Amino acid sequence: MNNKQKREFGDFQTPIELARKVCSLLSQRGFRPATILEPSCGEGSFLQACLEHFTGVQSLVGIDINEEHVQAARTVAAAFAPTAASIKVMQADFFHLNWPSVLESMPQPILVIGNPPWITNAELGSLKSSNLPDKSNYHDYRGIDAITGKGNFDISEWLLNRAIEWIDGGEAVLAMLCKTSVARKALHYAWKRGQHIQSSDMYAVDALTYFGASVPACLLVVCSSASVRSYDCSVHDSIEEYGAEAAVFGLRERRLVASIPSFERWKHLEGEERYKWRSGIKHDCAKVMEFSKEKESYRNGFGELVDLEDTYLFPLLKSSDIANSHNPRPSRWMLVTQQVIGENTDQIRRLAPQTWKYLQQHADLLSRRASSVYHNRPKFSVFGVGDYSFAPWKVAISGFYKNLAFSVVGPHAGKPAVLDDTCYFLVCRTEDEAGFLARLVNSEIATDFFSAFIFWDHKRPITLDILRRLDLLRLAQELNVEEAMCKFLELYPKKSDQPMLFSQNVGVL
Ligand SMILES: C[S@@+](CC[C@H](N)C(=O)[O-])C[C@H]1O[C@@H](n2cnc3c(N)ncnc32)[C@H](O)[C@@H]1O
């Protein structure tokens, strides 16, 4: 099998020692299945480990699309003959099997076990593969948006969603290896649909060691029940440490909560967004738009030393500057061609001829930026810019770093420092205000509040949506600094006042 086929079928066989650890864990938890179902059994590691660990199995069914794997799995299972279990290993496509009828006659308790392919439909599209559910099968599916997000979904997610449905209300356990993000989405989907889940657990698995994949992965164990419904999932640091629980996430008020204890402690702090959280500026062409300063000149990302007027240049703080220091200093300069989104850029020619010439020289690269935010906009446009971008003082955080620490950002070289679009910030008029707000959002309570919603293994764990949930006035009340907070809020009689203040104060251009 070549590499493309391996990827297409997510063909990364589970080493037998990992399959044994999974079965040993299930067995320690006291589970004694009558039926074992492996819907993508490959060469049969799980079939073997199940036959080694579980006595009393009456029926064992393995399915795989690859005929060679099926032969290998049959050989593995045959080594256990004679056995009381009926063993069937079949070549079939799990997208096209009539699963309810397959499961109907199976004696309970049922264990659905395995390691479904870790590949997304988008990757399959780029491989021109048809190893996907029929369009009719997934487009007609109720709540498909919940499964697919923006149309992209993992094949293992599709299988997990189906498998949790198969066992709904029965006496059964699902135990599958998958990406952690997929496990979470599958649980979210099942919880939202009110499926009968008695308990859920995620045990961290080192995917790099076992599969050469550097992605957070886990063993997801879901126990179904006829009556009980639990909306919590316990997270364990390792598959070997049965019993040791690191955290609990779950569904509360129809959304995923990363830490149930933190959420229960501080949910009363959710409320109004008193100060607006903003994102930094997006330009998508760092080599042209960002510079290091050398004496009176600026050097761009191509190494060209260029003479530009100061008019459109601002000290820049990137995510790494913000994340790595409590007192961040700008490391670069950014060419900010507009004060508000959509502003006509022709005036640059008149106000800063050298800058205009520079932009013209790199017009080709700038016009090739793929993001739709630049389509039908004035040439050389940036995005995510407004009066707020030029606030003299800010309280900022990086969305990318696994570090819940907010920094005060002040002016530099007589100009407001701007942030890139991986950062979020609050706008402030004075250093006092920024210092006060930074103390609030860096408080232990705020950290615990935000932790309720942050999944640290996400690519961008800290999001605007999470930051906006914290009502800073309620937080100030909790910290007994309500009076000071009100004084700062009084500076902004109307909501719309806040960003407007800065263009008057700073007079950027
Ligand atoms: C990650 S491997 C895991 C194999 C086995 N479960 C294990 O744990 O060792 C995924 C398996 O899914 C199989 N597969 C991929 N697409 C399939 C499909 N449409 N129907 C059935 N099996 C499929 C592949 O052949 C491969 O053996």
PDBQT file of the ligand as one rigid body, heavy atoms in Angstrom, charges set to zero:
ROOT
HETATM    1  C1  LIG A 601      -6.521   3.571  11.898  1.00  0.00    +0.000 C 
HETATM    2  S1  LIG A 601      -6.707   2.039  11.058  1.00  0.00    +0.000 S 
HETATM    3  C2  LIG A 601      -7.118   1.069  12.401  1.00  0.00    +0.000 C 
HETATM    4  C3  LIG A 601      -7.192  -0.368  12.141  1.00  0.00    +0.000 C 
HETATM    5  C4  LIG A 601      -7.575  -1.183  13.355  1.00  0.00    +0.000 C 
HETATM    6  N1  LIG A 601      -8.846  -0.747  13.868  1.00  0.00    +0.000 N 
HETATM    7  C5  LIG A 601      -6.537  -1.026  14.424  1.00  0.00    +0.000 C 
HETATM    8  O1  LIG A 601      -6.864  -0.402  15.423  1.00  0.00    +0.000 OA
HETATM    9  O2  LIG A 601      -5.434  -1.500  14.265  1.00  0.00    +0.000 OA
HETATM   10  C6  LIG A 601      -8.207   2.342  10.179  1.00  0.00    +0.000 C 
HETATM   11  C7  LIG A 601      -8.751   1.157   9.418  1.00  0.00    +0.000 C 
HETATM   12  O3  LIG A 601      -9.971   1.575   8.787  1.00  0.00    +0.000 OA
HETATM   13  C8  LIG A 601     -10.098   0.866   7.591  1.00  0.00    +0.000 C 
HETATM   14  N2  LIG A 601     -11.058   1.588   6.739  1.00  0.00    +0.000 N 
HETATM   15  C9  LIG A 601     -10.876   2.772   6.111  1.00  0.00    +0.000 A 
HETATM   16  N3  LIG A 601     -11.989   3.111   5.442  1.00  0.00    +0.000 NA
HETATM   17  C10 LIG A 601     -12.890   2.145   5.672  1.00  0.00    +0.000 A 
HETATM   18  C11 LIG A 601     -14.237   1.935   5.246  1.00  0.00    +0.000 A 
HETATM   19  N4  LIG A 601     -14.843   2.809   4.453  1.00  0.00    +0.000 N 
HETATM   20  N5  LIG A 601     -14.876   0.826   5.671  1.00  0.00    +0.000 NA
HETATM   21  C12 LIG A 601     -14.246  -0.067   6.491  1.00  0.00    +0.000 A 
HETATM   22  N6  LIG A 601     -12.970   0.057   6.909  1.00  0.00    +0.000 NA
HETATM   23  C13 LIG A 601     -12.308   1.156   6.498  1.00  0.00    +0.000 A 
HETATM   24  C14 LIG A 601      -8.673   0.850   7.044  1.00  0.00    +0.000 C 
HETATM   25  O4  LIG A 601      -8.504  -0.191   6.103  1.00  0.00    +0.000 OA
HETATM   26  C15 LIG A 601      -7.858   0.641   8.324  1.00  0.00    +0.000 C 
HETATM   27  O5  LIG A 601      -7.580  -0.709   8.544  1.00  0.00    +0.000 OA
ENDROOT
TORSDOF 0
